[in-house]
Amino acid sequence: MGVQQMNQNPSRNQRPFLGDLLAGIAIQAVYNPAKCVVMGISADSRLVEPGFIFVAINGNKQDGHDYIWAAIA
């Protein structure tokens, strides 16, 4: 699903469901993605809030995988 399609759904204030974002991607396990509303996305664990997706990126100075538990907390 593209950004244009997601923006055409004003009833959810233009927030996609996690299931919309994961469509077509092989996932091992996600708890009920069809009903999880995505409030934001961040690669910085300090900025993650409830409803956000944390993207763990292995960068030049830091490995985001080291901060997964901080993002969950």
QUIWOQUI-V109794 format. One record per residue. N is the residue number from 1. RES is the residue in one small letter. PSI is psi in whole degrees, 0 to 359 (* if undefined). NEAR is the number of other C-alpha atoms within 10 Angstrom. Layout:
# QUIWOQUI-V109794
n = [N/N]
res = [RES/RES]
psi = [PSI/PSI]
near = [NEAR/NEAR]
This chain:
# QUIWOQUI-V109794
n = [1/2/3/4/5/6/7/8/9/10/11/12/13/14/15/16/17/18/19/20/21/22/23/24/25/26/27/28/29/30/31/32/33/34/35/36/37/38/39/40/41/42/43/44/45/46/47/48/49/50/51/52/53/54/55/56/57/58/59/60/61/62/63/64/65/66/67/68/69/70/71/72/73]
res = [m/g/v/q/q/m/n/q/n/p/s/r/n/q/r/p/f/l/g/d/l/l/a/g/i/a/i/q/a/v/y/n/p/a/k/c/v/v/m/g/i/s/a/d/s/r/l/v/e/p/g/f/i/f/v/a/i/n/g/n/k/q/d/g/h/d/y/i/w/a/a/i/a]
psi = [130/169/321/317/318/325/351/11/78/345/339/21/35/24/122/157/151/322/326/318/330/357/127/1/134/116/139/311/130/134/110/61/336/334/3/116/130/118/341/170/136/144/3/110/336/342/356/134/167/134/357/155/131/127/113/113/135/100/185/324/329/152/113/337/335/347/10/314/328/323/327/325/*]
near = [11/8/10/8/10/17/13/11/12/9/7/12/10/15/15/22/17/21/17/17/16/14/12/9/8/7/8/5/7/11/8/9/16/15/12/16/16/19/16/15/14/15/16/16/21/10/12/20/16/11/13/18/18/21/17/17/14/11/9/6/6/10/12/17/15/13/18/16/9/12/22/13/9]
